[in-house]
Amino acid sequence: QVFDAGDYFGIMQVEEVDEEEEVDEEMEEQLKKPNPGNGPCFKVIVTNENGLQASNPDSVFLVDHAWTFRAEHARQQLRRVPGLLHRMANLMGIPFHGELPDEGSIEQVLREMWKYNQTYQLSQGTAEEKVPVWYIMDEFGSRIQHSDQPSFAAAPLFYMPQQIAYTILWPLRDLETGDEVTRDYAHGETDRLIRKCVLLPWVPTEVLDVSCVTPEPPDEHYQAILVENKEKLPVAINPPIYAKDKVFKVFTDIQQVLNNLTHPRFVFTDNEGEADILYNFSHFKDYRKLSEERPEVMVNQFPCENLLTVKDCLASIARRAGGPDGPTWLPRTFNLQTELPQFISYFQQRERRGEDNHWICKPWNLARSLDTHITNNLNSIIRHRESTPKVVCKYIEQPVLFEREDVGLVKFDVRYVVLLRSARPLRLYSYNIFWLRFSNRCPPPSPCAPAGNGALGTEELFCSFRAFSLDDLDDYEKHFTVMNYAPGVALKQVHLIRFIPLFEKQYPEYPWTTVQASIFKAFAELFQVASSKPAPLGICDYPSSRAIYAIDLMLKWDTSRDGKRIMQPQILEVNFNPDCDRACQYHPTFFNDVFSTLFLDETENCHVTRIV
């Protein structure tokens, strides 16, 4: 609780020097240093007459945090917290007049804050509590400039007794009175190009000379993922053969299965050792032991299926279908950890050509839209790389919209449950019921919005996608469709029996059978490339593996090679062990159909369609 930095340091404002005045080389270098803000240039210097000794245990200082927030709440807090906008505007050198927050100043702070933001993440708690926290140090901490040869290091410390975070600042070498306090804004990055990219928010530069081509990673990349996941691949086994009338013992920890599986050829057991089928909620790891000791036991997962269910891996293997740019059914995606220069080059090229540059940042391995952000701010995307491993995907700027009677034209996505019976030969099914999710808000209607009959002709169809506005990017209910986990948010549900006729009434030139055929074609291509190479480069063709996945997708407007307007499926993610509560609620035979298809190889009277 001792904030004694004022006894040792001072903040200096650096004045610009007229060209006529003589300036020594050292001063020139000081003036060239990046400054995080738009306003006056500041630097922090040592003022203590005895200097500072790095070995002195008292040479450790607390820096307070002026603002701590999660990115999705930033705008709301700037509007509502008294004095916050004024303080942040002053800290960032943004002109601010008057007492009440105005949207122009808020917008400026939201864009500039990425030059000041730091981040940490709690290692315990719920998924929501683990979402990265961003913070801005107080005026003292925020004035500390960058240097490639820093004199100090800084790191956040979460102090448990007070449940509060501070920044710890300590010297890396002995300093004398007048020496500048600097830190490395790209701490830990040794590659020159990556450092240049990471420092771009403070040292603007172009990387147009870097190719934006992103080929599939080398084999070693997948081998490293296998090691990191601690997954042991199975030995080769012969496909087990079971008696036609065998009753299978199922061991599972999934309540939805326990409550809804009633098929007479499956019974539950609490003894994992006697089970014929392991249907686990958590990831199975030791396939080698299972294949050596109990090769006849079936399991509801495939070795290396993370190549589908983790977003950076999904983008990597998809390039087998569409080349470096990826296939038409996946938004252009970059791995921010390994493809940052290529992404920045691509972003800057699009900027030069005047093309849309809205992107969505997603964590590799989180669901429910947690820690997911939409932005056209390059600095924001670069800084998000520091929180958790992320991919950045081109945001769909021309989504196919659906007219909700109560709201208007809104975004929607579709969830299909697919059943993988075998990886090689590939045998893939889709459950016949799909689920829909809608956003809750839309922009004001455009002048050419459809009239009362609800049908969209060609001109109105173009208006429908123009009506979707790429603004209010932090308005969750406008840009996202996952509403069933947000407290106090309405969840709109429409069953497919009602959805299909409404969709075809709004888009009479696009029958759902045609749309679904293109969706299934995308699914087939995805699983073909995912199983085209041996593990760990692809899904392992373990004969005793079966699995279900949920694939979330949207439709976007595109143009075919012959110039026709088409609805192009866009796969958003593939989910491992999806929540099937709605499926069971509305279709009580869901798990009977799933188990019959996967484990009995019987699809008659099951609500499934064979894709491959």
Disulfide bonds with the S-S distance in Angstrom:
Cys448-Cys463 1.54
